[in-house]
Amino acid sequence: MRTRPTLSWSPTEDLPPGTTDLGPVADALRSGGVLVLSGAGISTESGIPDYRGEGGSLSRHTPMTYQDFTASARARRRYWARSHLGWRTFGRARPNAGHRAVAAFERRGLLSGVITQNVDGLHQAAGSEGVVELHGSLDRVVCLSCGAFSPRRELARRLEQANEGFAPVAAGINPDGDADLTDEQVGDFRVVPCAVCGGILKPDVVFFGETVPPQRVEHCRSLVRRAASVLVLGSSLTVMSGLRFVRQAAETGTPVLIVNRDATRGDRHAVTRVALPLGAALTTVAGRLGVPVDDGVASGAG
C-alpha cells in the first residue's frame, strides 16, 4: 500500500514557549562557525507562502508526490500546467531582508555553511555562496530516462510554444512553485518530452515521498559535525529531511537555535526558539553585531 508523506505535525508534549530575546542568536553568530538550516518561512517575506504557518498552503493544497508524478500521465499534466503558471510568478521573487542578512553573516565569516530546504534560489540571489540545496532547485529540469539536465527557462519556452494562450488566473502560489488551478483550468495542457531522448521531464527537486540523494545527506551531516552551532531559520522541521540534522547536532552537544514564529518539531532539541518575524529579527541581530546588510536594491533571483 502506498503511504503518504508526513505533511503536518502537532505537538504531543509541552514545548518551551518562544521568546523574543535575540541575545543567544547574536552570541552564537558572534562566536562564528554557525551552520544555517533554512526553511520555507524565510521566503514568506518575498511573497512565497510557507506550508504550515498561518495561512500556509497545506490548508488548501496537497503537494505532488514522487509516486503520483511517475505513475500517472494525468498527474504530470496537472503538475506541469500548475508549475508552468507558477513559475512566471515564482521566478520573479526577490530576496528579502532575511536572505540578505544570512549573506551578510557569511561575508563577515560568521557562518560555516548554509543548508536550505527551499527550492527558490533566493539565498544565492542574495549573495550566499556554497549553499546546499537539500531539496534541489526549480531552476533545473532532469529527464527521468536519460538523466540529462536542462535549464528551467528552456522548458518554460517550450511549454509556452506548446500551450499558446495558456493564462488562467491562479488562486495562489505555493512554496514548491505550484499554482493553484482547478482541473478545468488545467484543461488539455500539453506536456513536452525530453529534447534529448523523448523521456519524462521532472524538476530537479525532491518531491514529497522521494528520497534526498544519500551523498547530499552525508555532505550535510559533515557540515553539522563541523559546526559550532546550528541556526534554524523559518522551518517547522516537520519532515525528517531537516529534523535529522537538528537531532544529530543535539546528540553531539552542538547548540541548536531556532527562529520561527510557531512551535517546531525540533523545539525540544533547541536551547532557544525566537518567535519573531525573520527579516526583522535577523536585521536586528546584524545591527547588534555591526554587520552591514545591503538594502536589496540590486538583489535579484537571476
Buried (B, 14 or more C-beta within 10 A) or exposed (E): EEEEBEBEBEEEEEBEEBEEEBEBBBBBBBEBBBBBBBBBBBBBBBEBBBBBBEEBBBEEBEBBBBBBBBEEEEBBBBBBBBBBBBBBBBBEBBBBBBBBBBBBBBBBEBBBBBBBBBBBBBBBBBBBEEBBBBBBBBBBBBBEBEEBEBEBEEBBEBBEEEBEEBEBEBEBBBBBBBBBBEEEBBBEBBBBEBBEEEBBBBBBBBBBBBEBEEEBBEBBEEBBEEBEBBBBBBBBBBBEBBBBBBBBBBEEEBBBBBBBBBBBBBBBBBEBBBBBBBBBBBBBBBEBBEBEBBEBEEBEBE
